Amino acid sequence: MENIGKFALKLERYRYNMIASISWVIFGSIFATAVMTFNALMLLGFDWYVVFTIVPAGVVSLIVFHKVRKLVCPIDSKRWKREWIFFALPFIVSYTIVPQFLSLNDLQMSTYFSTMWYPSLGVAFLLVGLFIERKDEMLVTKTMLPAGILTLATSVPLAFLCEGVKSSYDVIAIGLIATALMLSIYTACALYGFFKGYKALFTDSA
């Protein structure tokens, strides 16, 4: 009976890790849809304020996140409830506080609002990885911190591209590059978690 109980716990941990890996694909798809909608509206002639098309993506992500957390029922769910604080904080600072100290023309401001979500996402991943995910003993693979490091590292060449913006088409192109980078990182994290998650069946929880 003891062995059956241990195996059942390992199966639950395996399920937990599989859902965690699939979550990268789910949230990546939601956010990429919002960003591509934003870029499409820009091509149709709308102004930079359509960046708020990201807001519905945030709402949908919050709902999906709540459903996922109920599905996996982590051991310490209270800790993960604080994840949204760490995720929201970089975006709040980047989109409400920092612009107040910038002296940018309309094109530069459009560039800022259409791409700042990418490094903000990187900071959010770093915070979640450092303060929440690393304490989650159910996870075999910790992917938030590497995702944050990769996102911030790739934000550097993205910043150089932003300096050369000359038209709204350049803004849209850079936004699409940022989306492609995000999806690449999300896919890498999903695949890594998916193929390494089987270790949960052979590793005892700490």
C-alpha positions in Angstrom: 0.0 0.0 0.0 2.9 2.3 0.8 4.4 1.8 -2.7 1.0 2.4 -4.3 0.7 5.6 -2.4 4.1 6.8 -3.5 3.4 5.9 -7.1 0.1 7.8 -6.9 2.0 10.9 -5.6 4.5 10.5 -8.5 1.6 10.4 -11.0 0.1 13.5 -9.6 3.5 15.3 -9.8 3.9 14.1 -13.4 0.4 15.5 -14.2 1.4 18.8 -12.5 4.5 19.1 -14.6 2.7 18.2 -17.9 0.1 20.9 -17.2 2.9 23.4 -16.4 4.6 22.7 -19.7 1.4 23.0 -21.7 0.6 26.3 -20.0 3.5 27.9 -21.9 1.7 27.1 -25.1 -1.7 28.2 -23.9 -0.5 31.6 -22.5 1.8 32.2 -25.4 -1.0 31.7 -27.9 -3.3 34.1 -25.9 -0.7 36.8 -25.7 0.5 36.4 -29.3 -3.0 36.7 -30.5 -3.3 40.0 -28.7 0.0 41.4 -30.0 -0.8 40.4 -33.6 -4.3 42.0 -33.3 -2.5 45.2 -32.1 -0.2 45.1 -35.1 -3.0 44.5 -37.5 -4.9 47.5 -36.1 -1.8 49.6 -36.5 -1.6 48.6 -40.2 -5.2 49.6 -40.6 -4.3 53.1 -39.4 -5.2 53.1 -35.7 -3.0 55.0 -33.3 -0.7 53.6 -30.6 -3.4 53.5 -28.0 -4.7 50.3 -29.5 -1.9 48.7 -27.3 -4.8 48.3 -24.8 -5.9 45.4 -26.9 -3.4 43.6 -24.6 -5.9 44.2 -21.7 -8.4 41.5 -22.9 -5.5 39.1 -23.2 -4.6 39.8 -19.6 -8.2 39.2 -18.5 -8.4 35.9 -20.4 -5.0 34.8 -19.0 -6.2 35.5 -15.5 -9.3 33.4 -16.0 -7.4 30.6 -17.6 -4.7 30.8 -14.9 -7.4 30.4 -12.2 -8.8 27.4 -13.9 -5.4 25.8 -14.3 -4.5 26.3 -10.7 -7.8 24.7 -9.6 -7.0 21.8 -12.0 -3.6 21.0 -10.7 -4.3 21.8 -7.0 -0.7 22.5 -6.0 0.5 21.7 -2.5 1.1 25.4 -1.7 -1.5 27.2 -3.8 -1.3 30.4 -1.6 2.2 31.0 -2.9 1.2 30.9 -6.5 -1.7 33.3 -5.9 1.0 36.0 -5.5 2.3 35.3 -9.0 0.0 37.9 -10.5 1.5 40.6 -8.3 4.9 39.9 -9.7 3.5 39.7 -13.3 1.5 42.9 -13.1 4.1 45.1 -11.4 6.6 45.4 -14.3 3.8 46.2 -16.7 2.2 48.8 -14.4 5.6 50.5 -13.9 6.5 50.3 -17.6 3.2 51.6 -19.0 2.1 54.1 -16.3 5.1 55.4 -14.5 8.1 55.3 -16.8 6.4 57.2 -19.7 5.9 60.2 -17.4 9.6 60.7 -17.4 10.2 60.3 -21.2 10.4 63.0 -23.8 9.4 61.2 -26.9 7.7 62.2 -30.2 4.6 60.3 -31.4 6.6 57.7 -33.4 9.0 57.0 -30.5 6.1 56.8 -28.1 4.3 54.3 -30.4 7.5 52.3 -30.5 7.8 52.3 -26.7 4.2 51.2 -26.1 4.3 48.5 -28.8 7.5 46.8 -27.6 7.9 47.6 -23.9 5.7 44.6 -23.0 8.6 42.3 -24.0 11.2 43.4 -21.5 8.4 43.8 -18.9 7.6 40.2 -19.5 11.2 39.3 -18.9 11.3 41.1 -15.6 8.0 39.4 -14.6 9.5 36.0 -15.3 12.6 36.8 -13.3 10.5 37.8 -10.3 8.2 34.8 -10.5 11.2 32.5 -11.0 13.2 33.9 -8.1 10.4 34.3 -5.5 7.8 31.7 -6.4 8.7 28.9 -8.8 12.0 28.0 -7.2 10.1 27.1 -4.0 7.6 24.9 -5.9 8.8 21.4 -5.0 6.2 19.8 -7.4 8.0 21.1 -10.4 10.8 19.0 -11.9 11.9 21.7 -14.3 12.1 25.4 -13.3 11.6 27.4 -16.5 10.5 30.8 -15.4 14.0 32.1 -14.5 15.7 30.9 -17.7 12.7 32.4 -19.7 13.2 35.7 -17.9 17.0 35.7 -18.6 16.5 34.9 -22.3 13.7 37.5 -22.7 15.9 40.3 -21.2 18.9 39.2 -23.1 17.0 39.3 -26.4 15.5 42.7 -25.4 19.0 44.3 -26.0 19.1 43.8 -29.8 15.4 44.7 -29.9 16.2 48.0 -28.2 18.9 48.7 -30.9 16.2 48.1 -33.6 13.9 50.5 -31.9 16.5 53.3 -32.2 16.4 53.0 -36.0 12.6 53.3 -36.3 11.6 55.7 -39.1 8.0 54.8 -39.8 5.0 53.1 -38.3 5.8 50.1 -40.5 9.1 49.8 -38.6 7.2 49.8 -35.3 4.9 47.0 -36.5 7.9 45.0 -37.8 9.7 45.3 -34.4 6.5 44.3 -32.6 6.3 41.2 -34.8 9.9 40.3 -34.1 9.2 40.6 -30.3 6.2 38.3 -30.7 8.3 35.8 -32.6 11.0 35.9 -29.9 8.4 35.4 -27.2 6.8 32.4 -29.0 10.3 30.9 -29.5 11.1 31.2 -25.8 7.7 29.9 -24.8 8.0 26.9 -27.1 11.4 26.1 -25.8 10.2 26.2 -22.2 7.2 24.1 -23.1 9.2 21.4 -24.9 11.9 21.3 -22.1 9.2 20.9 -19.5 7.3 18.3 -21.5 10.3 16.1 -22.3 11.9 16.4 -18.8 8.6 16.1 -16.9 8.8 12.3 -17.0 11.5 12.5 -14.3 8.6 13.1 -11.8 7.9 9.4 -12.1 11.3 8.4 -11.0 12.2 11.2 -8.5 10.8 11.5 -5.0 9.5 14.9 -4.0 11.7 16.9 -1.7 
